[in-house]
Amino acid sequence: MKKITVYVCLFSLLFVMACSTHIHKIGAGAKGGESIEKRQWYALWGLVPINNVDSSEMAGGAANYEIKTEQSPLDIIINFFTGIVTVYSRTVTVTK
């Protein structure tokens, strides 16, 4: 029983560690609840960007907003299948 608990804890830690989130506040940060979300794609295990996600363009000229980049649970599921060909994704969310 003790061995199973250790394995479950280690397995859970792998998923928690993979969901890294970075939050950047521009100006005073987000004031409202309007948010825009885009997916950023990388090849070769994250070394080569495939598309360009411009957070300032997503903010639409707002002076105060928040940028959150994360590997969401949906990204983990997508990466499980696309990782075979070394393509990975991250979610970029801009909240005004």
Secondary structure, DSSP 4 states (H G I P E B T S, - for coil): -HHHHHHHHHHHHHHHHH--EEEEEETT---SS-EEEEEEEEETTTTEESS---HHHHHTT-SSEEEEEE--HHHHHHHHHHGGGTEEEEEEEEE-
